[in-house]
Amino acid sequence: MKSYVSILVILFLVSCNTVRVNYDYDKELDFTAYTTYGFYTELETGLNDLDTKRLLNAIESVMRNKGFKMAEEPEIYINITTQVYKGAPGNSVGVGLGGGGNNIGGGLSVGLPIGGANLEREITFDFIDVQRDALVWQAVSVSAYKENQTPDAKELKLQQIVEKALSKYPPKTKE
């Protein structure tokens, strides 16, 4: 019984910390041609300076591990935008009423939200071909956002977001 409780607690903690990512890219493009990157010159992330620095460091680390090099005249610009918004409440209680008889039925159901709306942060990573000035790859991540986190917690969360968001870059192209 203790192992079931442990598994449920772990699943609950993992589900609260999930990062959801949607990807899109130009499927006609040969992404192996890109070897260098840089950040968009007028980068306005929507984060404070400390969090922007944490995010850029995480991106640099992931891109370096993938074999890409930062350059002053890159082939790809990376632009990052963020927004924080209130998501729908995660929990609700349903109240139902029903009845029937003599081939007549009816019902009523109401969902009552428990707690307030959760804050969520959306981070969009745009990869722009410098020569064509065209968006070629995009990842949009959505994750839970908690204000007043410690600097270490913020750094860890941003690292998780970047790793998940960039996990599918470069995309596998048909040969």
N, CA and C of each residue as an Amber inpcrd file, in Angstrom:
protein
   525
   0.8290000  -1.1950000   0.0000000   0.0000000   0.0000000   0.0000000
   0.8750000   1.2620000   0.0000000   1.9880000   1.2140000   0.7510000
   2.8730000   2.3750000   0.7880000   3.4490000   2.6870000  -0.5830000
   3.7360000   1.6460000  -1.3690000   4.3020000   1.8890000  -2.6990000
   3.2790000   2.5740000  -3.6120000   1.9980000   2.2340000  -3.4720000
   0.9650000   2.9060000  -4.2730000   0.8620000   4.3770000  -3.9070000
   0.9310000   4.6680000  -2.6290000   0.8620000   6.0610000  -2.1860000
   2.0800000   6.8210000  -2.6970000   3.2550000   6.2060000  -2.6280000
   4.4770000   6.8510000  -3.1210000   4.3780000   7.1440000  -4.6080000
   3.8740000   6.1870000  -5.3640000   3.7200000   6.3790000  -6.8090000
   2.7370000   7.4970000  -7.1000000   1.6290000   7.5460000  -6.3770000
   0.6480000   8.6120000  -6.5830000   1.2290000   9.9800000  -6.2540000
   1.9990000  10.0760000  -5.1820000   2.6160000  11.3530000  -4.8100000
   3.5990000  11.7910000  -5.8900000   4.4160000  10.8580000  -6.3910000
   5.3770000  11.1930000  -7.4390000   4.6550000  11.6430000  -8.7050000
   3.6120000  10.9250000  -9.0930000   2.8440000  11.3090000 -10.2770000
   2.2230000  12.6870000 -10.1130000   1.7250000  12.9820000  -8.9310000
   1.1300000  14.2970000  -8.6740000   2.1830000  15.3970000  -8.8080000
   3.3540000  15.1810000  -8.2110000   4.4070000  16.1890000  -8.2820000
   4.9030000  16.3840000  -9.7060000   5.0490000  15.3000000 -10.4530000
   5.5020000  15.3960000 -11.8370000   4.4620000  16.0970000 -12.6940000
   3.1860000  15.7820000 -12.4890000   2.1450000  16.4000000 -13.3100000
   2.0330000  17.8900000 -13.0440000   2.3340000  18.3250000 -11.8410000
   2.2820000  19.7530000 -11.5330000   3.4440000  20.4970000 -12.1640000
   4.4960000  19.7840000 -12.5080000   5.7030000  20.4170000 -12.9920000
   5.9140000  20.1900000 -14.4880000   4.9000000  19.7540000 -15.1930000
   5.0780000  19.4210000 -16.5930000   5.2000000  20.6650000 -17.4630000
   5.9380000  20.4920000 -18.5360000   6.0940000  21.5270000 -19.5470000
   5.4680000  20.9700000 -20.8190000   4.4870000  21.6770000 -21.3410000
   3.8440000  21.2650000 -22.5890000   4.4170000  22.1220000 -23.7150000
   4.7610000  21.4680000 -24.8240000   5.3830000  22.1960000 -25.9330000
   4.7140000  21.8210000 -27.2450000   4.4330000  22.8270000 -28.0560000
   3.9590000  22.6350000 -29.4280000   5.0520000  23.1260000 -30.3700000
   5.2620000  22.3740000 -31.4530000   6.3200000  22.6870000 -32.4070000
   5.7330000  22.9520000 -33.7780000   6.4420000  23.7710000 -34.5450000
   6.1020000  23.9770000 -35.9420000   7.3900000  24.3460000 -36.6700000
   7.5000000  23.9400000 -37.9280000   8.7080000  24.2580000 -38.6900000
   8.4270000  24.1440000 -40.1810000   9.3510000  24.7210000 -40.9590000
   9.2780000  24.6600000 -42.4130000   9.7740000  23.2860000 -42.8380000
   8.8790000  22.4200000 -43.2710000   9.2430000  21.0340000 -43.5710000
  10.0310000  20.8980000 -44.8720000  10.0910000  21.9380000 -45.6680000
  10.8540000  21.9090000 -46.9210000  12.3200000  22.2890000 -46.7170000
  12.6780000  22.7040000 -45.5330000  14.0020000  23.2480000 -45.2530000
  14.9810000  22.1710000 -44.8060000  16.2390000  22.2990000 -45.2190000
  17.3080000  21.4120000 -44.7740000  17.9820000  22.0630000 -43.5620000
  17.6340000  21.6040000 -42.3700000  18.1460000  22.2090000 -41.1450000
  19.6090000  21.8770000 -40.8760000  20.1770000  20.9100000 -41.5980000
  21.5920000  20.5810000 -41.3960000  22.4980000  21.6990000 -41.9150000
  21.9600000  22.6070000 -42.7140000  22.7440000  23.7250000 -43.2380000
  23.0380000  24.7740000 -42.1680000  22.2880000  24.7530000 -41.1030000
  22.4870000  25.7440000 -40.0380000  23.4750000  25.2100000 -39.0020000
  24.5090000  25.9920000 -38.7420000  25.5000000  25.6000000 -37.7300000
  25.7420000  26.6870000 -36.6950000  25.3140000  27.9110000 -36.9870000
  25.5450000  29.0180000 -36.0610000  24.2250000  29.6950000 -35.6930000
  24.2270000  30.3160000 -34.5420000  23.0340000  31.0230000 -34.0790000
  23.4630000  32.2610000 -33.2930000  22.5340000  33.1350000 -33.1030000
  22.6980000  34.3090000 -32.2690000  21.3260000  34.7110000 -31.7740000
  21.2910000  35.6100000 -30.8250000  19.9980000  36.0700000 -30.3160000
  19.5540000  37.2990000 -31.0950000  18.2650000  37.4000000 -31.2770000
  17.6680000  38.5160000 -31.9870000  18.1960000  39.8150000 -31.3940000
  18.5590000  40.7640000 -32.2520000  19.2310000  41.9730000 -31.7790000
  18.3700000  42.8290000 -30.8580000  17.0820000  42.8330000 -31.0600000
  16.1870000  43.6320000 -30.2160000  15.3500000  42.7200000 -29.3340000
  16.0250000  41.8170000 -28.6350000  15.3680000  40.8110000 -27.8130000
  14.6480000  41.4600000 -26.6320000  13.3470000  41.2370000 -26.5570000
  12.5360000  41.6940000 -25.4310000  11.7510000  40.4910000 -24.9360000
  12.3170000  39.7880000 -23.9680000  11.7300000  38.5240000 -23.5220000
  10.4690000  38.7010000 -22.6950000  10.3200000  39.8320000 -22.0550000
   9.1980000  40.0120000 -21.1400000   9.5470000  39.5530000 -19.7300000
  10.7860000  39.0840000 -19.5430000  11.2700000  38.6570000 -18.2280000
  12.1400000  39.7540000 -17.6350000  12.3780000  39.6780000 -16.3380000
  13.3210000  40.6340000 -15.7510000  14.7290000  40.2650000 -16.2220000
  15.6910000  41.1450000 -15.9880000  17.0480000  40.9410000 -16.4910000
  17.6880000  39.6600000 -15.9600000  17.4550000  39.3350000 -14.6930000
  18.0400000  38.1240000 -14.1180000  17.4700000  36.8630000 -14.7540000
  16.1590000  36.8240000 -14.9360000  15.5440000  35.6590000 -15.5650000
  15.9150000  35.5650000 -17.0460000  16.0440000  36.7010000 -17.7140000
  16.4930000  36.6890000 -19.1140000  17.8820000  36.0800000 -19.2090000
  18.7620000  36.4760000 -18.2990000  20.1220000  35.9250000 -18.2940000
  20.0870000  34.4140000 -18.0440000  19.2560000  33.9710000 -17.1110000
  19.1210000  32.5320000 -16.8400000  18.6300000  31.7860000 -18.0820000
  17.6380000  32.3550000 -18.7520000  17.0690000  31.7280000 -19.9380000
  18.0940000  31.6500000 -21.0660000  18.8090000  32.7410000 -21.3220000
  19.8120000  32.7490000 -22.3840000  20.9460000  31.7720000 -22.0860000
  21.3700000  31.6910000 -20.8200000  22.4080000  30.7270000 -20.4470000
  21.9430000  29.2980000 -20.6980000  20.6870000  29.0120000 -20.3870000
  20.1440000  27.6690000 -20.6190000  20.1100000  27.3570000 -22.1150000
  19.7050000  28.3240000 -22.9310000  19.6710000  28.1160000 -24.3780000
  21.0810000  27.8850000 -24.9160000  22.0290000  28.7090000 -24.4690000
  23.4130000  28.5470000 -24.9270000  23.9450000  27.1670000 -24.5760000
  23.6450000  26.6890000 -23.3910000  24.1090000  25.3750000 -22.9630000
  23.5230000  24.2650000 -23.8370000  22.2220000  24.3070000 -24.0780000
  21.5630000  23.2830000 -24.8880000  22.0660000  23.3370000 -26.3240000
  22.1730000  24.5320000 -26.8950000  22.6230000  24.6530000 -28.2820000
  24.0730000  24.1820000 -28.4260000  24.9230000  24.5110000 -27.4730000
  26.3140000  24.0610000 -27.4940000  26.3780000  22.5320000 -27.4490000
  25.5560000  21.9120000 -26.5950000  25.5200000  20.4520000 -26.5010000
  25.0230000  19.7950000 -27.7840000  24.2470000  20.5380000 -28.5710000
  23.7520000  20.0150000 -29.8500000  24.7480000  20.2650000 -30.9840000
  25.8550000  20.9600000 -30.6810000  26.8880000  21.1970000 -31.6880000
  26.7760000  22.5160000 -32.4280000  25.9170000  23.4180000 -31.9900000
  25.7860000  24.7230000 -32.6290000  26.7030000  25.7230000 -31.9610000
  27.1410000  26.7090000 -32.7490000  28.0470000  27.7290000 -32.2280000
  27.3840000  29.0990000 -32.2690000  27.6430000  29.8860000 -31.2150000
  27.1780000  31.2730000 -31.1700000  28.0990000  32.0720000 -32.0930000
  27.5170000  32.9690000 -32.8920000  28.3060000  33.7580000 -33.8280000
  27.7980000  35.1900000 -33.8800000  28.7130000  36.1060000 -34.2310000
  28.3050000  37.5040000 -34.3830000  27.4760000  37.7050000 -35.6430000
  27.7530000  36.9090000 -36.6750000  26.9610000  36.9320000 -37.9040000
  26.3800000  35.5350000 -38.1080000  25.3040000  35.2150000 -37.3660000
  24.7680000  33.8530000 -37.3800000  23.8890000  33.5740000 -38.5940000
  23.6090000  32.2950000 -38.7720000  22.6730000  31.8680000 -39.8120000
  21.2370000  31.8970000 -39.2870000  21.1100000  31.7110000 -37.9810000
  19.7910000  31.6890000 -37.3250000  19.7880000  32.6990000 -36.1780000
  18.7330000  33.4980000 -36.1330000  18.4790000  34.3270000 -34.9460000
  17.4500000  33.6150000 -34.0940000  17.6420000  33.6770000 -32.7900000
  16.6530000  33.1470000 -31.8600000  15.9710000  34.3360000 -31.1890000
  14.6580000  34.3670000 -31.2820000  13.8630000  35.3950000 -30.6040000
  12.9990000  34.7000000 -29.5590000  12.8680000  35.3210000 -28.4080000
  12.1120000  34.7260000 -27.3020000  11.1030000  35.7420000 -26.8000000
   9.8590000  35.3040000 -26.6530000   8.8390000  36.1470000 -26.0350000
   8.1340000  35.3210000 -24.9660000   7.6520000  36.0030000 -23.9470000
   6.9500000  35.3100000 -22.8620000   5.6930000  36.0790000 -22.4890000
   4.8030000  35.3370000 -21.8770000   3.6380000  35.9640000 -21.2650000
   3.1730000  35.0860000 -20.1120000   2.6530000  35.7070000 -19.0870000
   2.0870000  34.9980000 -17.9470000   0.5970000  35.2870000 -17.9480000
  -0.1880000  34.2480000 -17.7440000  -1.6370000  34.4160000 -17.7280000
  -2.2570000  33.4450000 -16.7420000  -3.5090000  33.7120000 -16.4060000
  -4.2350000  32.8250000 -15.5020000  -4.8620000  31.7050000 -16.3010000
  -4.5440000  30.4710000 -15.9100000  -5.1380000  29.3050000 -16.5440000
  -6.4250000  28.9350000 -15.8350000  -7.1110000  27.9930000 -16.3850000
  -8.3450000  27.5180000 -15.7580000  -8.0090000  26.7790000 -14.4680000
  -8.8840000  26.8290000 -13.4900000  -8.6350000  26.0640000 -12.2630000
  -8.4950000  24.5890000 -12.5970000  -7.5580000  23.9480000 -11.9100000
  -7.2750000  22.5560000 -12.2120000  -8.2510000  21.5840000 -11.5940000
  -8.9360000  21.9590000 -10.5370000  -9.8120000  21.0300000  -9.8270000
 -11.2250000  21.5890000  -9.7550000 -12.1690000  20.6870000  -9.7700000
 -13.5560000  21.0960000  -9.5760000 -14.3210000  19.9450000  -8.9400000
 -15.4250000  20.2910000  -8.3520000 -16.3050000  19.3020000  -7.7360000
 -17.5860000  19.3050000  -8.5480000 -18.0460000  18.1290000  -8.9090000
 -19.2920000  18.0230000  -9.6550000 -20.4330000  17.6630000  -8.7290000
 -21.5330000  18.3300000  -8.9220000 -22.7390000  18.0350000  -8.1550000
 -23.7940000  17.6380000  -9.1700000 -24.4250000  16.5150000  -8.9590000
 -25.4050000  16.0520000  -9.9300000 -26.7360000  15.7280000  -9.2800000
 -27.7570000  15.8050000 -10.0700000 -29.1050000  15.4880000  -9.6230000
 -29.7980000  14.8260000 -10.7960000 -30.4270000  13.7610000 -10.5560000
 -31.0890000  13.0770000 -11.6630000 -32.3070000  12.3320000 -11.1700000
 -33.0930000  11.9210000 -12.0770000 -34.2740000  11.1600000 -11.7020000
 -34.9550000  10.6160000 -12.9400000 -35.8200000   9.7560000 -12.7160000
 -36.5210000   9.2030000 -13.8600000 -37.5800000   8.2140000 -13.3970000
 -38.4700000   7.9920000 -14.2090000 -39.5300000   7.0460000 -13.9360000
 -40.5820000   7.1800000 -15.0150000 -41.3130000   6.1500000 -15.2500000
 -42.3640000   6.1630000 -16.2650000 -41.8340000   6.6350000 -17.6190000
 -40.6310000   6.1750000 -17.9910000 -39.9950000   6.5260000 -19.2610000
 -39.7100000   8.0150000 -19.3990000 -39.5560000   8.7020000 -18.2960000
 -39.2150000  10.1140000 -18.3080000 -37.9150000  10.2620000 -17.5300000
 -36.9670000  11.0110000 -18.0830000 -35.6830000  11.1950000 -17.4000000
 -35.3110000  12.6530000 -17.3590000 -34.4060000  12.9700000 -16.4940000
 -33.9380000  14.3440000 -16.3990000 -32.6430000  14.3570000 -15.6200000
 -31.9400000  15.4180000 -15.7040000 -30.6850000  15.5030000 -14.9720000
 -30.1930000  16.9270000 -14.9060000 -29.3300000  17.1560000 -13.9570000
 -28.7350000  18.4570000 -13.7560000 -27.3520000  18.2230000 -13.1910000
 -26.3590000  18.9080000 -13.7120000 -24.9960000  18.7560000 -13.2230000
 -24.3370000  20.1240000 -13.1900000 -23.5850000  20.3770000 -12.1530000
 -22.8980000  21.6470000 -11.9850000 -21.4770000  21.3600000 -11.5490000
 -20.4940000  22.0130000 -12.1700000 -19.0980000  21.9010000 -11.7490000
 -18.7130000  23.1320000 -10.9500000 -18.2430000  22.9340000  -9.7600000
 -17.8400000  24.0400000  -8.9040000 -16.3160000  24.0600000  -8.7970000
 -15.6610000  25.1430000  -9.2290000 -14.2010000  25.1830000  -9.1630000
 -13.7090000  25.2590000  -7.7190000 -12.6010000  24.5650000  -7.4760000
 -11.9570000  24.6090000  -6.1640000 -10.6790000  25.4120000  -6.3140000
 -10.4870000  26.4070000  -5.5060000  -9.2740000  27.2160000  -5.5840000
  -9.3530000  28.2080000  -6.7220000  -8.3220000  29.0310000  -6.8210000
  -8.2900000  30.0440000  -7.8610000  -7.6420000  29.5250000  -9.1220000
  -7.5840000  30.3810000 -10.0980000  -6.9430000  30.0290000 -11.3580000
  -5.4360000  29.9050000 -11.1440000  -4.8200000  29.0080000 -11.8860000
  -3.3800000  28.8050000 -11.8040000  -2.6790000  29.7500000 -12.7710000
  -1.5070000  30.2510000 -12.3640000  -0.7110000  31.0680000 -13.2700000
   0.0800000  30.1450000 -14.1830000   0.1110000  30.4800000 -15.4530000
   0.8780000  29.7250000 -16.4220000   1.7600000  30.6910000 -17.1950000
   2.9440000  30.1860000 -17.5950000   3.8590000  31.0110000 -18.3810000
   4.0420000  30.3560000 -19.7410000   3.8640000  31.1550000 -20.7810000
   4.0810000  30.7010000 -22.1450000   5.3710000  31.3440000 -22.6440000
   6.2850000  30.5110000 -23.1270000   7.5240000  31.0230000 -23.7100000
   7.5730000  30.5460000 -25.1550000   7.7390000  31.4960000 -26.0780000
   7.8180000  31.1840000 -27.4920000   9.2510000  31.3740000 -27.9600000
   9.7840000  30.3230000 -28.6030000  11.1300000  30.3390000 -29.1590000
  10.9880000  30.3640000 -30.6790000  11.3650000  31.4850000 -31.3020000
  11.3120000  31.6210000 -32.7570000  12.7210000  31.5300000 -33.3130000
  12.9400000  30.6510000 -34.2980000  14.2180000  30.5390000 -34.9900000
  14.0140000  31.1410000 -36.3730000  14.7790000  32.1920000 -36.6580000
  14.5840000  32.9790000 -37.8690000  15.8160000  32.8610000 -38.7560000
  15.6030000  32.4770000 -40.0120000  16.6890000  32.4260000 -40.9930000
  17.1050000  33.8700000 -41.2690000  18.3680000  34.1920000 -40.9980000
  18.8400000  35.5680000 -41.1110000  18.8000000  36.0530000 -42.5530000
  19.2850000  35.2470000 -43.4990000  19.3320000  35.6860000 -44.9040000
  17.9440000  35.8880000 -45.4960000  17.0330000  35.0010000 -45.1980000
  15.6820000  35.1020000 -45.7600000  14.7540000  35.9450000 -44.8980000
  15.1700000  36.2570000 -43.6650000  14.3390000  36.9650000 -42.6930000
  12.9770000  36.2700000 -42.5750000  13.0510000  34.9370000 -42.3500000
  11.8340000  34.1330000 -42.2930000  11.8710000  33.2000000 -41.0980000
  10.7220000  33.0570000 -40.4640000  10.5790000  32.0970000 -39.3740000
  10.6920000  30.6970000 -39.9570000  11.6110000  29.8660000 -39.3970000
  11.7940000  28.5160000 -39.9300000  11.4580000  27.4310000 -38.9120000
  11.4740000  27.7730000 -37.6260000  11.1780000  26.7810000 -36.5780000
  10.6290000  27.5310000 -35.3710000   9.6730000  26.9020000 -34.6820000
   9.0850000  27.5450000 -33.5150000   8.6860000  26.4970000 -32.4890000
   8.9320000  26.8230000 -31.2420000   8.4430000  26.0150000 -30.1270000
   7.7140000  26.9490000 -29.1730000   6.5310000  26.5280000 -28.7390000
   5.7560000  27.3020000 -27.7710000   5.5540000  26.4100000 -26.5560000
   6.1450000  26.8240000 -25.4260000   6.0420000  26.0330000 -24.1990000
   5.0640000  26.6910000 -23.2410000   4.3460000  25.8500000 -22.5190000
   3.4330000  26.3260000 -21.4830000   3.7080000  25.5040000 -20.2390000
   3.8840000  26.1930000 -19.1110000   4.1500000  25.4950000 -17.8590000
   3.5910000  26.3170000 -16.7010000   3.4600000  25.6490000 -15.5690000
   2.9930000  26.3370000 -14.3630000   4.0080000  27.4000000 -13.9810000
   3.5230000  28.4970000 -13.4560000   4.3950000  29.5960000 -13.0610000
   4.0730000  29.9740000 -11.6280000   5.1080000  30.0360000 -10.8310000
   4.9490000  30.4460000  -9.4340000   5.7830000  31.6880000  -9.1870000
   5.1380000  32.7130000  -8.7040000   5.8590000  33.9220000  -8.3400000
   6.6470000  33.6470000  -7.0670000   7.6240000  34.4470000  -6.7960000
   8.4010000  34.3760000  -5.5580000   9.1880000  33.0790000  -5.3970000
   9.6570000  32.4860000  -6.4900000  10.5230000  31.3210000  -6.3890000
  11.9350000  31.7720000  -6.0420000  12.7050000  30.8600000  -5.5030000
  14.1090000  31.1600000  -5.2090000  14.8730000  31.2370000  -6.5350000
  16.0220000  31.9070000  -6.5540000  16.8160000  31.9520000  -7.7820000
  17.1840000  30.5550000  -8.3100000  17.5110000  29.6260000  -7.4100000
  17.8460000  28.2650000  -7.8410000  16.6460000  27.5730000  -8.4730000
  15.4740000  27.7600000  -7.9000000  14.2600000  27.1470000  -8.4450000
  13.9340000  27.7400000  -9.8160000  14.1090000  29.0530000  -9.9720000
  13.8700000  29.7000000 -11.2620000  14.8280000  29.1510000 -12.3200000
  16.1020000  29.0350000 -11.9510000  17.1050000  28.5360000 -12.8950000
  16.7870000  27.1040000 -13.3260000  16.4240000  26.2630000 -12.3710000
  16.0860000  24.8720000 -12.6750000  14.8560000  24.7940000 -13.5800000
  13.8390000  25.5690000 -13.2910000  12.6110000  25.5560000 -14.0960000
  12.8880000  26.0330000 -15.5220000  13.6460000  27.1180000 -15.6620000
  13.9560000  27.6230000 -17.0000000  14.8070000  26.6150000 -17.7760000
  15.7240000  25.9340000 -17.0960000  16.5310000  24.9010000 -17.7500000
  15.6390000  23.7670000 -18.2580000  14.6690000  23.3510000 -17.4350000
  13.7340000  22.2920000 -17.8470000  12.9160000  22.7300000 -19.0650000
  12.4550000  23.9590000 -19.0490000  11.6600000  24.4770000 -20.1610000
  12.4800000  24.4800000 -21.4450000  13.7040000  24.9990000 -21.3700000
  14.5570000  25.0860000 -22.5570000  14.8990000  23.6950000 -23.0890000
  15.2460000  22.7770000 -22.2040000  15.5880000  21.4230000 -22.6480000
  14.4130000  20.7640000 -23.3660000  13.2280000  20.9240000 -22.8140000
  12.0410000  20.3250000 -23.4480000  11.7190000  21.0360000 -24.7630000
  11.7670000  22.3710000 -24.7520000  11.4110000  23.1440000 -25.9450000
  12.3790000  22.8850000 -27.0940000  13.6660000  22.7800000 -26.8100000
  14.6560000  22.6070000 -27.8650000  14.9800000  21.1420000 -28.1440000
  14.2850000  20.2350000 -27.4890000  14.5720000  18.8050000 -27.6690000
  14.3020000  18.3430000 -29.1030000  13.4510000  19.0400000 -29.8240000
  13.1240000  18.6320000 -31.1910000  13.7560000  19.5400000 -32.2390000
  14.7910000  20.2720000 -31.8220000  15.5370000  21.0770000 -32.7930000
  16.9260000  20.4930000 -32.9390000  17.4290000  20.3370000 -34.1260000
  16.7310000  20.5340000 -35.3920000  15.7680000  19.3900000 -35.6680000
  14.7070000  19.6680000 -36.3920000  13.7510000  18.5910000 -36.6730000
  14.3520000  17.5670000 -37.6200000  13.8510000  16.3750000 -37.5160000
  14.2620000  15.3010000 -38.4420000  13.6020000  15.5740000 -39.7770000
  14.4050000  15.7050000 -40.8130000  13.8600000  15.9800000 -42.1420000
  13.9190000  14.7190000 -42.9940000  13.0560000  14.6600000 -43.9640000
  13.0020000  13.5010000 -44.8730000  14.2260000  13.5170000 -45.7760000
  14.7220000  12.3270000 -46.0740000  15.8640000  12.2420000 -46.9860000
  15.4850000  11.5260000 -48.2440000
